Amino acid sequence: MEKIKRVAMCGLLVFAVFLWLLLSAGEINAQVSCSDTTLSGCFGITWTGDRIDGGNPGPRAGVGQITFNGQGSLSGSVTKSSNGVISQVTGTGTYTVNPNCTGSVTITDSDGEIRDFNFVIVETFIVGAIEVFAIQTDTGRVITLDLKRCL
């Protein structure tokens, strides 16, 4: 009988801890809300993918920096490879961050192209650090991006 009581108490304790963890996670997630101010400051960027139609199809890649002003505007410069041809490009644009930490960006590059992206902001394991994953939404592009806050 004593053994049954101990097993029941252990089961009850495990259930209580599980319930506490479940409720705590819900409270943490419920507090997360993003806005344009979530993206503020310098971010390093890298991307890779392909242009599959239009002029000059082929692989694409690049690295650079983008600065978000926290109010919906951005500017930056990158080194890119378009089908193996390396060039430097600058750009400016606008962005919108939704409360659920998704959003969109439109960038006009110095090469004359306008590019559109959808993104999601994620928290990293470093307290206060964020990362942004994005995909280009223009027809004929299969490009993904990763942005991390600059040092």
LUMPA-850295 format. One record per residue: x, y, z of N, C-alpha, C in turn. Coordinates in steps of 0.02 Angstrom, whole numbers, plus 50000, padded with zeros to 5 digits. Each point is the difference from the previous one (the first is absolute). Example, Ala and Ser with C-alpha at 12.3 -4.5 7.8 and 13.67 -1.06 7.14 Angstrom:
<rec n_xx="50660" n_yy="49716" n_zz="50390" ca_xx="49955" ca_yy="50059" ca_zz="50000" c_xx="50045" c_yy="50060" c_zz="50000"/>
<rec n_xx="49982" n_yy="50053" n_zz="49964" ca_xx="50042" ca_yy="50059" ca_zz="50003" c_xx="49961" c_yy="50055" c_zz="50037"/>
***
This chain:
<rec n_xx="50040" n_yy="49941" n_zz="50000" ca_xx="49960" ca_yy="50059" ca_zz="50000" c_xx="50043" c_yy="50063" c_zz="50000"/>
<rec n_xx="50054" n_yy="49999" n_zz="50040" ca_xx="50046" ca_yy="50057" ca_zz="50003" c_xx="50031" c_yy="50014" c_zz="49931"/>
<rec n_xx="50017" n_yy="49947" n_zz="49964" ca_xx="50030" ca_yy="50007" ca_zz="49934" c_xx="49951" c_yy="50033" c_zz="49951"/>
<rec n_xx="49937" n_yy="49983" n_zz="50004" ca_xx="49949" ca_yy="50029" ca_zz="49957" c_xx="49994" c_yy="50074" c_zz="50014"/>
<rec n_xx="50002" n_yy="50019" n_zz="50063" ca_xx="49996" ca_yy="50071" ca_zz="50018" c_xx="50059" c_yy="50039" c_zz="49972"/>
<rec n_xx="50060" n_yy="49972" n_zz="50005" ca_xx="50060" ca_yy="50034" ca_zz="49974" c_xx="49996" c_yy="50008" c_zz="49924"/>
<rec n_xx="49978" n_yy="49948" n_zz="49966" ca_xx="49993" ca_yy="50003" ca_zz="49927" c_xx="49948" c_yy="50053" c_zz="49981"/>
<rec n_xx="49944" n_yy="50002" n_zz="50036" ca_xx="49948" ca_yy="50049" ca_zz="49986" c_xx="50026" c_yy="50071" c_zz="50013"/>
<rec n_xx="50037" n_yy="50010" n_zz="50054" ca_xx="50027" ca_yy="50066" ca_zz="50015" c_xx="50051" c_yy="50021" c_zz="49947"/>
<rec n_xx="50042" n_yy="49954" n_zz="49978" ca_xx="50049" ca_yy="50016" ca_zz="49947" c_xx="49963" c_yy="50019" c_zz="49936"/>
<rec n_xx="49949" n_yy="49962" n_zz="49983" ca_xx="49961" ca_yy="50015" ca_zz="49939" c_xx="49967" c_yy="50068" c_zz="50005"/>
<rec n_xx="49973" n_yy="50016" n_zz="50058" ca_xx="49968" ca_yy="50064" ca_zz="50010" c_xx="50052" c_yy="50056" c_zz="49995"/>
<rec n_xx="50059" n_yy="49991" n_zz="50027" ca_xx="50053" ca_yy="50050" ca_zz="49997" c_xx="50022" c_yy="50011" c_zz="49927"/>
<rec n_xx="50009" n_yy="49946" n_zz="49963" ca_xx="50020" ca_yy="50006" ca_zz="49929" c_xx="49946" c_yy="50037" c_zz="49962"/>
<rec n_xx="49937" n_yy="49985" n_zz="50011" ca_xx="49945" ca_yy="50034" ca_zz="49966" c_xx="49999" c_yy="50074" c_zz="50018"/>
<rec n_xx="50011" n_yy="50017" n_zz="50064" ca_xx="50000" ca_yy="50070" ca_zz="50021" c_xx="50057" c_yy="50039" c_zz="49966"/>
<rec n_xx="50059" n_yy="49970" n_zz="49997" ca_xx="50057" ca_yy="50033" ca_zz="49966" c_xx="49985" c_yy="50009" c_zz="49926"/>
<rec n_xx="49973" n_yy="49949" n_zz="49968" ca_xx="49982" ca_yy="50005" ca_zz="49929" c_xx="49949" c_yy="50056" c_zz="49989"/>
<rec n_xx="49949" n_yy="50003" n_zz="50042" ca_xx="49949" ca_yy="50052" ca_zz="49994" c_xx="50030" c_yy="50069" c_zz="50010"/>
<rec n_xx="50044" n_yy="50007" n_zz="50049" ca_xx="50033" ca_yy="50065" ca_zz="50012" c_xx="50042" c_yy="50021" c_zz="49939"/>
<rec n_xx="50039" n_yy="49954" n_zz="49972" ca_xx="50040" ca_yy="50015" ca_zz="49941" c_xx="49956" c_yy="50020" c_zz="49941"/>
<rec n_xx="49945" n_yy="49965" n_zz="49990" ca_xx="49954" ca_yy="50015" ca_zz="49946" c_xx="49970" c_yy="50070" c_zz="50007"/>
<rec n_xx="49978" n_yy="50016" n_zz="50060" ca_xx="49970" ca_yy="50066" ca_zz="50012" c_xx="50053" c_yy="50055" c_zz="49997"/>
<rec n_xx="50060" n_yy="49988" n_zz="50024" ca_xx="50053" ca_yy="50050" ca_zz="49996" c_xx="50019" c_yy="50015" c_zz="49929"/>
<rec n_xx="50004" n_yy="49949" n_zz="49958" ca_xx="50017" ca_yy="50011" ca_zz="49929" c_xx="49946" c_yy="50042" c_zz="49967"/>
<rec n_xx="49937" n_yy="49987" n_zz="50016" ca_xx="49945" ca_yy="50039" ca_zz="49972" c_xx="50005" c_yy="50073" c_zz="50019"/>
<rec n_xx="50018" n_yy="50014" n_zz="50064" ca_xx="50007" ca_yy="50069" ca_zz="50023" c_xx="50057" c_yy="50035" c_zz="49964"/>
<rec n_xx="50056" n_yy="49966" n_zz="49991" ca_xx="50057" ca_yy="50030" ca_zz="49965" c_xx="49981" c_yy="50015" c_zz="49928"/>
<rec n_xx="49969" n_yy="49952" n_zz="49966" ca_xx="49982" ca_yy="50011" ca_zz="49930" c_xx="49947" c_yy="50055" c_zz="49993"/>
<rec n_xx="49955" n_yy="50005" n_zz="50047" ca_xx="49947" ca_yy="50051" ca_zz="49996" c_xx="50029" c_yy="50070" c_zz="50007"/>
<rec n_xx="50058" n_yy="50007" n_zz="50032" ca_xx="50029" ca_yy="50066" ca_zz="50010" c_xx="50039" c_yy="50024" c_zz="49940"/>
<rec n_xx="50017" n_yy="49957" n_zz="49954" ca_xx="50040" ca_yy="50019" ca_zz="49942" c_xx="49957" c_yy="50040" c_zz="49951"/>
<rec n_xx="50023" n_yy="50059" n_zz="49984" ca_xx="49966" ca_yy="50041" ca_zz="49951" c_xx="50053" c_yy="50042" c_zz="49965"/>
<rec n_xx="49997" n_yy="50002" n_zz="49935" ca_xx="50050" ca_yy="50036" ca_zz="49961" c_xx="49969" c_yy="50063" c_zz="49968"/>
<rec n_xx="50044" n_yy="50045" n_zz="49980" ca_xx="49980" ca_yy="50061" ca_zz="49964" c_xx="50060" c_yy="50022" c_zz="49958"/>
<rec n_xx="49992" n_yy="50054" n_zz="49964" ca_xx="50056" ca_yy="50026" ca_zz="49960" c_xx="50062" c_yy="50013" c_zz="50043"/>
<rec n_xx="49990" n_yy="50018" n_zz="50063" ca_xx="50057" ca_yy="50014" ca_zz="50044" c_xx="50039" c_yy="49937" c_zz="50017"/>
<rec n_xx="49970" n_yy="49941" n_zz="49991" ca_xx="50037" ca_yy="49938" ca_zz="50012" c_xx="50061" c_yy="49995" c_zz="49955"/>
<rec n_xx="49993" n_yy="50025" n_zz="49938" ca_xx="50057" ca_yy="50002" ca_zz="49954" c_xx="50029" c_yy="50070" c_zz="50003"/>
<rec n_xx="50054" n_yy="50007" n_zz="50037" ca_xx="50033" ca_yy="50064" ca_zz="50008" c_xx="50075" c_yy="49987" c_zz="50004"/>
<rec n_xx="50039" n_yy="50037" n_zz="49961" ca_xx="50072" ca_yy="49993" ca_zz="50002" c_xx="50027" c_yy="49959" c_zz="49942"/>
<rec n_xx="50063" n_yy="49981" n_zz="50007" ca_xx="50037" ca_yy="49965" ca_zz="49947" c_xx="49990" c_yy="49925" c_zz="50003"/>
<rec n_xx="49989" n_yy="49970" n_zz="49941" ca_xx="49995" ca_yy="49927" ca_zz="49993" c_xx="50046" c_yy="49978" c_zz="49944"/>
<rec n_xx="50038" n_yy="49946" n_zz="50012" ca_xx="50037" ca_yy="49967" ca_zz="49947" c_xx="49952" c_yy="49957" c_zz="49962"/>
<rec n_xx="50010" n_yy="49994" n_zz="49934" ca_xx="49955" ca_yy="49963" ca_zz="49957" c_xx="50039" c_yy="49952" c_zz="49955"/>
<rec n_xx="49972" n_yy="49942" n_zz="49989" ca_xx="50026" ca_yy="49954" ca_zz="49951" c_xx="49940" c_yy="49970" c_zz="49963"/>
<rec n_xx="50008" n_yy="49986" n_zz="49936" ca_xx="49947" ca_yy="49968" ca_zz="49962" c_xx="50029" c_yy="49955" c_zz="49947"/>
<rec n_xx="49956" n_yy="49955" n_zz="49978" ca_xx="50018" ca_yy="49954" ca_zz="49947" c_xx="49937" c_yy="49977" c_zz="49964"/>
<rec n_xx="50007" n_yy="49980" n_zz="49938" ca_xx="49943" ca_yy="49976" ca_zz="49962" c_xx="50011" c_yy="50006" c_zz="49925"/>
<rec n_xx="49944" n_yy="50002" n_zz="49963" ca_xx="50003" ca_yy="50000" ca_zz="49927" c_xx="49949" c_yy="50048" c_zz="49971"/>
<rec n_xx="50017" n_yy="50029" n_zz="49943" ca_xx="49952" ca_yy="50034" ca_zz="49958" c_xx="49984" c_yy="49951" c_zz="49945"/>
<rec n_xx="49936" n_yy="49982" n_zz="49993" ca_xx="49983" ca_yy="49946" ca_zz="49954" c_xx="49967" c_yy="50023" c_zz="49936"/>
<rec n_xx="49983" n_yy="50064" n_zz="49996" ca_xx="49973" ca_yy="50026" ca_zz="49936" c_xx="50021" c_yy="50072" c_zz="49991"/>
<rec n_xx="49982" n_yy="50030" n_zz="49945" ca_xx="50020" ca_yy="50069" ca_zz="49986" c_xx="50071" c_yy="50004" c_zz="49976"/>
<rec n_xx="50027" n_yy="50060" n_zz="49999" ca_xx="50069" ca_yy="50010" ca_zz="49977" c_xx="50050" c_yy="49973" c_zz="50049"/>
<rec n_xx="50054" n_yy="49972" n_zz="49974" ca_xx="50056" ca_yy="49976" ca_zz="50039" c_xx="49981" c_yy="49949" c_zz="50055"/>
<rec n_xx="49967" n_yy="49945" n_zz="49980" ca_xx="49983" ca_yy="49949" ca_zz="50051" c_xx="50064" c_yy="49967" c_zz="50026"/>
<rec n_xx="49995" n_yy="49972" n_zz="50059" ca_xx="50057" ca_yy="49964" ca_zz="50029" c_xx="50005" c_yy="50011" c_zz="50075"/>
<rec n_xx="50053" n_yy="49974" n_zz="50030" ca_xx="50007" ca_yy="50003" ca_zz="50073" c_xx="50015" c_yy="50071" c_zz="50024"/>
<rec n_xx="49978" n_yy="50013" n_zz="50062" ca_xx="50010" ca_yy="50065" ca_zz="50033" c_xx="50025" c_yy="49988" c_zz="50071"/>
<rec n_xx="50042" n_yy="50045" n_zz="50024" ca_xx="50023" ca_yy="49998" ca_zz="50070" c_xx="50025" c_yy="50070" c_zz="50018"/>
<rec n_xx="50004" n_yy="50013" n_zz="50064" ca_xx="50025" ca_yy="50065" ca_zz="50021" c_xx="50008" c_yy="50005" c_zz="50075"/>
<rec n_xx="50039" n_yy="50051" n_zz="50020" ca_xx="50009" ca_yy="50017" ca_zz="50071" c_xx="50003" c_yy="50076" c_zz="50006"/>
<rec n_xx="49981" n_yy="50026" n_zz="50058" ca_xx="50004" ca_yy="50072" ca_zz="50010" c_xx="49970" c_yy="50020" c_zz="50066"/>
<rec n_xx="49983" n_yy="50065" n_zz="50004" ca_xx="49969" ca_yy="50028" ca_zz="50060" c_xx="49939" c_yy="50041" c_zz="49982"/>
<rec n_xx="49949" n_yy="49995" n_zz="50042" ca_xx="49940" ca_yy="50041" ca_zz="49993" c_xx="49988" c_yy="50034" c_zz="50067"/>
<rec n_xx="49982" n_yy="50064" n_zz="49998" ca_xx="49983" ca_yy="50037" ca_zz="50060" c_xx="49926" c_yy="50018" c_zz="49999"/>
<rec n_xx="49965" n_yy="49976" n_zz="50051" ca_xx="49929" ca_yy="50015" ca_zz="50008" c_xx="49994" c_yy="50059" c_zz="50049"/>
<rec n_xx="49956" n_yy="50048" n_zz="49985" ca_xx="49995" ca_yy="50059" ca_zz="50043" c_xx="49948" c_yy="49993" c_zz="50055"/>
<rec n_xx="49966" n_yy="49943" n_zz="50004" ca_xx="49950" ca_yy="49990" ca_zz="50052" c_xx="49933" c_yy="50034" c_zz="49986"/>
<rec n_xx="49995" n_yy="50033" n_zz="49942" ca_xx="49939" ca_yy="50037" ca_zz="49982" c_xx="49976" c_yy="49982" c_zz="49930"/>
<rec n_xx="50025" n_yy="49944" n_zz="49971" ca_xx="49975" ca_yy="49978" ca_zz="49936" c_xx="50043" c_yy="50015" c_zz="49940"/>
<rec n_xx="50060" n_yy="50028" n_zz="50011" ca_xx="50046" ca_yy="50013" ca_zz="49944" c_xx="50066" c_yy="49962" c_zz="50011"/>
<rec n_xx="50033" n_yy="49985" n_zz="49945" ca_xx="50064" ca_yy="49965" ca_zz="50004" c_xx="50047" c_yy="50023" c_zz="49945"/>
<rec n_xx="50065" n_yy="49987" n_zz="50010" ca_xx="50050" ca_yy="50013" ca_zz="49948" c_xx="50056" c_yy="49949" c_zz="50011"/>
<rec n_xx="50038" n_yy="49988" n_zz="49947" ca_xx="50054" ca_yy="49952" ca_zz="50007" c_xx="50043" c_yy="49995" c_zz="49938"/>
<rec n_xx="50052" n_yy="49958" n_zz="50007" ca_xx="50045" ca_yy="49986" ca_zz="49944" c_xx="50020" c_yy="49927" c_zz="50004"/>
<rec n_xx="50009" n_yy="49970" n_zz="49941" ca_xx="50017" ca_yy="49929" ca_zz="49996" c_xx="50050" c_yy="49987" c_zz="49944"/>
<rec n_xx="50034" n_yy="49944" n_zz="50006" ca_xx="50038" ca_yy="49972" ca_zz="49945" c_xx="49961" c_yy="49940" c_zz="49976"/>
<rec n_xx="49985" n_yy="49998" n_zz="49935" ca_xx="49959" ca_yy="49945" ca_zz="49976" c_xx="50033" c_yy="49965" c_zz="49940"/>
<rec n_xx="49979" n_yy="49939" n_zz="49991" ca_xx="50021" ca_yy="49960" ca_zz="49943" c_xx="49936" c_yy="49983" c_zz="49961"/>
<rec n_xx="49997" n_yy="50022" n_zz="49937" ca_xx="49944" ca_yy="49984" ca_zz="49956" c_xx="50027" c_yy="49957" c_zz="49944"/>
<rec n_xx="49987" n_yy="49935" n_zz="50005" ca_xx="50024" ca_yy="49953" ca_zz="49950" c_xx="50076" c_yy="50004" c_zz="49993"/>
<rec n_xx="50035" n_yy="50012" n_zz="50057" ca_xx="50073" ca_yy="50002" ca_zz="50001" c_xx="50030" c_yy="50069" c_zz="49988"/>
<rec n_xx="49960" n_yy="50050" n_zz="49985" ca_xx="50025" ca_yy="50068" ca_zz="49990" c_xx="49993" c_yy="50038" c_zz="50066"/>
<rec n_xx="50056" n_yy="50024" n_zz="50027" ca_xx="50001" ca_yy="50033" ca_zz="50065" c_xx="49989" c_yy="50075" c_zz="49991"/>
<rec n_xx="49958" n_yy="50030" n_zz="50044" ca_xx="49989" ca_yy="50072" ca_zz="49998" c_xx="49982" c_yy="50026" c_zz="50070"/>
<rec n_xx="50006" n_yy="50065" n_zz="50008" ca_xx="49981" ca_yy="50035" ca_zz="50062" c_xx="49934" c_yy="50035" c_zz="49986"/>
<rec n_xx="49953" n_yy="49995" n_zz="50046" ca_xx="49935" ca_yy="50031" ca_zz="49992" c_xx="49980" c_yy="50033" c_zz="50065"/>
<rec n_xx="49969" n_yy="50059" n_zz="49995" ca_xx="49970" ca_yy="50032" ca_zz="50058" c_xx="49924" c_yy="50000" c_zz="49990"/>
<rec n_xx="49964" n_yy="50013" n_zz="50053" ca_xx="49928" ca_yy="50001" ca_zz="49993" c_xx="49966" c_yy="50035" c_zz="50058"/>
<rec n_xx="49939" n_yy="50020" n_zz="49988" ca_xx="49957" ca_yy="50029" ca_zz="50052" c_xx="49932" c_yy="49966" c_zz="49994"/>
<rec n_xx="49962" n_yy="50005" n_zz="50054" ca_xx="49934" ca_yy="49968" ca_zz="49996" c_xx="49957" c_yy="50014" c_zz="50060"/>
<rec n_xx="49944" n_yy="49966" n_zz="50001" ca_xx="49952" ca_yy="50006" ca_zz="50055" c_xx="49984" c_yy="49930" c_zz="50025"/>
<rec n_xx="49979" n_yy="49997" n_zz="50063" ca_xx="49980" ca_yy="49936" ca_zz="50029" c_xx="49942" c_yy="50011" c_zz="50048"/>
<rec n_xx="49963" n_yy="49946" n_zz="50011" ca_xx="49945" ca_yy="49999" ca_zz="50048" c_xx="50006" c_yy="49936" c_zz="50041"/>
<rec n_xx="49997" n_yy="50007" n_zz="50066" ca_xx="50001" ca_yy="49943" ca_zz="50045" c_xx="49932" c_yy="49993" c_zz="50032"/>
<rec n_xx="49971" n_yy="49940" n_zz="49996" ca_xx="49935" ca_yy="49985" ca_zz="50029" c_xx="50008" c_yy="49980" c_zz="50073"/>
<rec n_xx="49947" n_yy="50005" n_zz="50041" ca_xx="50004" ca_yy="49980" ca_zz="50071" c_xx="50022" c_yy="49927" c_zz="50010"/>
<rec n_xx="49986" n_yy="49956" n_zz="49951" ca_xx="50020" ca_yy="49930" ca_zz="50007" c_xx="50072" c_yy="49987" c_zz="49976"/>
<rec n_xx="50038" n_yy="50053" n_zz="49990" ca_xx="50072" ca_yy="49997" ca_zz="49983" c_xx="50013" c_yy="49977" c_zz="49928"/>
<rec n_xx="49950" n_yy="50004" n_zz="49956" ca_xx="50011" ca_yy="49991" ca_zz="49929" c_xx="49999" c_yy="50069" c_zz="49968"/>
<rec n_xx="50020" n_yy="50004" n_zz="49937" ca_xx="49998" ca_yy="50065" ca_zz="49968" c_xx="50020" c_yy="49997" c_zz="49927"/>
<rec n_xx="50007" n_yy="50060" n_zz="49970" ca_xx="50018" ca_yy="50004" ca_zz="49930" c_xx="50048" c_yy="50059" c_zz="49989"/>
<rec n_xx="50039" n_yy="49995" n_zz="49947" ca_xx="50050" ca_yy="50050" ca_zz="49982" c_xx="49996" c_yy="50012" c_zz="49925"/>
<rec n_xx="50008" n_yy="50063" n_zz="49979" ca_xx="50010" ca_yy="50018" ca_zz="49930" c_xx="50065" c_yy="50040" c_zz="49997"/>
<rec n_xx="50046" n_yy="49978" n_zz="49957" ca_xx="50066" ca_yy="50032" ca_zz="49994" c_xx="50010" c_yy="50022" c_zz="49927"/>
<rec n_xx="50024" n_yy="50061" n_zz="49990" ca_xx="50021" ca_yy="50024" ca_zz="49934" c_xx="50076" c_yy="50003" c_zz="50001"/>
<rec n_xx="50031" n_yy="49961" n_zz="49956" ca_xx="50073" ca_yy="49996" ca_zz="49997" c_xx="50029" c_yy="50052" c_zz="49952"/>
<rec n_xx="50064" n_yy="50014" n_zz="50009" ca_xx="50034" ca_yy="50047" ca_zz="49956" c_xx="50006" c_yy="49972" c_zz="49929"/>
<rec n_xx="49989" n_yy="49934" n_zz="49991" ca_xx="50000" ca_yy="49971" ca_zz="49933" c_xx="49932" c_yy="50008" c_zz="49966"/>
<rec n_xx="49953" n_yy="50036" n_zz="50034" ca_xx="49936" ca_yy="50015" ca_zz="49969" c_xx="49944" c_yy="49950" c_zz="50013"/>
<rec n_xx="50015" n_yy="49946" n_zz="50033" ca_xx="49949" ca_yy="49949" ca_zz="50012" c_xx="49963" c_yy="50013" c_zz="50066"/>
<rec n_xx="49935" n_yy="49983" n_zz="50000" ca_xx="49959" ca_yy="50003" ca_zz="50060" c_xx="49988" c_yy="49928" c_zz="50021"/>
<rec n_xx="50015" n_yy="49986" n_zz="50063" ca_xx="49994" ca_yy="49931" ca_zz="50026" c_xx="49953" c_yy="49999" c_zz="50060"/>
<rec n_xx="49960" n_yy="49948" n_zz="50004" ca_xx="49952" ca_yy="49992" ca_zz="50055" c_xx="50015" c_yy="49936" c_zz="50039"/>
<rec n_xx="49990" n_yy="50003" n_zz="50066" ca_xx="50015" ca_yy="49944" ca_zz="50044" c_xx="49947" c_yy="49994" c_zz="50054"/>
<rec n_xx="49987" n_yy="49939" n_zz="50023" ca_xx="49963" ca_yy="49987" ca_zz="50060" c_xx="50048" c_yy="49971" c_zz="50051"/>
<rec n_xx="49990" n_yy="50015" n_zz="50064" ca_xx="50047" ca_yy="49977" ca_zz="50051" c_xx="49966" c_yy="49980" c_zz="50064"/>
<rec n_xx="50039" n_yy="49968" n_zz="50043" ca_xx="49979" ca_yy="49984" ca_zz="50069" c_xx="50060" c_yy="50016" c_zz="50045"/>
<rec n_xx="49985" n_yy="50031" n_zz="50057" ca_xx="50051" ca_yy="50016" ca_zz="50049" c_xx="49999" c_yy="49945" c_zz="50053"/>
<rec n_xx="50058" n_yy="49973" n_zz="50016" ca_xx="50004" ca_yy="49948" ca_zz="50051" c_xx="50051" c_yy="50020" c_zz="50053"/>
<rec n_xx="49988" n_yy="49975" n_zz="50060" ca_xx="50046" ca_yy="50012" ca_zz="50055" c_xx="50054" c_yy="49947" c_zz="49999"/>
<rec n_xx="50061" n_yy="50018" n_zz="50015" ca_xx="50055" ca_yy="49951" ca_zz="50002" c_xx="50011" c_yy="49979" c_zz="50072"/>
<rec n_xx="50048" n_yy="49957" n_zz="50010" ca_xx="50016" ca_yy="49976" ca_zz="50067" c_xx="50035" c_yy="50053" c_zz="50042"/>
<rec n_xx="50025" n_yy="50052" n_zz="49969" ca_xx="50033" ca_yy="50054" ca_zz="50036" c_xx="49945" c_yy="50049" c_zz="50022"/>
<rec n_xx="49997" n_yy="50016" n_zz="50063" ca_xx="49948" ca_yy="50042" ca_zz="50027" c_xx="49999" c_yy="50068" c_zz="49964"/>
<rec n_xx="49942" n_yy="50019" n_zz="49974" ca_xx="49992" ca_yy="50064" ca_zz="49966" c_xx="50021" c_yy="49999" c_zz="49927"/>
<rec n_xx="50029" n_yy="49945" n_zz="49976" ca_xx="50022" ca_yy="49997" ca_zz="49930" c_xx="49942" c_yy="49976" c_zz="49956"/>
<rec n_xx="49998" n_yy="50025" n_zz="49939" ca_xx="49950" ca_yy="49978" ca_zz="49953" c_xx="50033" c_yy="49983" c_zz="49934"/>
<rec n_xx="49965" n_yy="49961" n_zz="49961" ca_xx="50021" ca_yy="49981" ca_zz="49933" c_xx="49939" c_yy="50006" c_zz="49955"/>
<rec n_xx="50012" n_yy="50015" n_zz="49936" ca_xx="49946" ca_yy="50008" ca_zz="49953" c_xx="50011" c_yy="49951" c_zz="49942"/>
<rec n_xx="49948" n_yy="49960" n_zz="49985" ca_xx="50000" ca_yy="49956" ca_zz="49942" c_xx="49953" c_yy="50030" c_zz="49948"/>
<rec n_xx="50021" n_yy="50003" n_zz="49937" ca_xx="49959" ca_yy="50031" ca_zz="49949" c_xx="50003" c_yy="49960" c_zz="49935"/>
<rec n_xx="49949" n_yy="50012" n_zz="49958" ca_xx="49997" ca_yy="49970" ca_zz="49933" c_xx="49978" c_yy="50054" c_zz="49952"/>
<rec n_xx="50032" n_yy="50002" n_zz="49942" ca_xx="49980" ca_yy="50048" ca_zz="49948" c_xx="49935" c_yy="49976" c_zz="49970"/>
<rec n_xx="49953" n_yy="50047" n_zz="49991" ca_xx="49933" ca_yy="49982" ca_zz="49976" c_xx="49988" c_yy="50021" c_zz="49927"/>
<rec n_xx="50052" n_yy="50025" n_zz="49966" ca_xx="49993" ca_yy="50019" ca_zz="49930" c_xx="49999" c_yy="49937" c_zz="49956"/>
<rec n_xx="49958" n_yy="50001" n_zz="49948" ca_xx="49995" ca_yy="49944" ca_zz="49954" c_xx="50067" c_yy="49984" c_zz="49969"/>
<rec n_xx="50016" n_yy="49936" n_zz="49996" ca_xx="50061" ca_yy="49978" ca_zz="49968" c_xx="50061" c_yy="50001" c_zz="50045"/>
<rec n_xx="49990" n_yy="50013" n_zz="50064" ca_xx="50056" ca_yy="50001" ca_zz="50048" c_xx="49990" c_yy="49947" c_zz="50053"/>
<rec n_xx="50053" n_yy="49964" n_zz="50014" ca_xx="50000" ca_yy="49950" ca_zz="50054" c_xx="50059" c_yy="50019" c_zz="50045"/>
<rec n_xx="49991" n_yy="50052" n_zz="50040" ca_xx="50053" ca_yy="50029" ca_zz="50040" c_xx="49979" c_yy="50001" c_zz="50073"/>
<rec n_xx="50043" n_yy="49975" n_zz="50045" ca_xx="49987" ca_yy="50005" ca_zz="50072" c_xx="50056" c_yy="50041" c_zz="50032"/>
<rec n_xx="49982" n_yy="50036" n_zz="50053" ca_xx="50046" ca_yy="50044" ca_zz="50036" c_xx="50002" c_yy="49983" c_zz="50074"/>
<rec n_xx="50056" n_yy="50016" n_zz="50031" ca_xx="50008" ca_yy="49993" ca_zz="50072" c_xx="50034" c_yy="50065" c_zz="50024"/>
<rec n_xx="49969" n_yy="50033" n_zz="50049" ca_xx="50027" ca_yy="50062" ca_zz="50028" c_xx="50013" c_yy="49990" c_zz="50074"/>
<rec n_xx="50058" n_yy="50023" n_zz="50023" ca_xx="50017" ca_yy="49997" ca_zz="50071" c_xx="50027" c_yy="50068" c_zz="50021"/>
<rec n_xx="49983" n_yy="50019" n_zz="50062" ca_xx="50020" ca_yy="50066" ca_zz="50026" c_xx="50076" c_yy="50006" c_zz="49999"/>
<rec n_xx="50025" n_yy="50058" n_zz="49978" ca_xx="50073" ca_yy="50013" ca_zz="49998" c_xx="50027" c_yy="50006" c_zz="50071"/>
<rec n_xx="50064" n_yy="49990" n_zz="50006" ca_xx="50034" ca_yy="50009" ca_zz="50065" c_xx="50006" c_yy="50073" c_zz="50016"/>
***
